[in-house]
Amino acid sequence: MNAEALDDDLKALGFTKVVYNSDTGKTVLLLSNWTVTGIDNPGTTQSTDRAVVVHVTK
């Protein structure tokens, strides 16, 4: 999934803190250039004010 699409979905669900970690250590600036490779704690319930950590690659 494209990181920009995931960001839109997370914001629609009410999440306000999303952290993007690249597999290369590069800074993630333009979400549309990145592909999601994973997310921390998938399938668990958490408050929308806690950070969601998303792993991405180019």
Protein Blocks (a to p, Z undefined) as FASTA:
>chain_A
ZZklmmmmmmmnopabdcdddfklpacfblmlpccfbdehehiacdfkbccdddddZZ
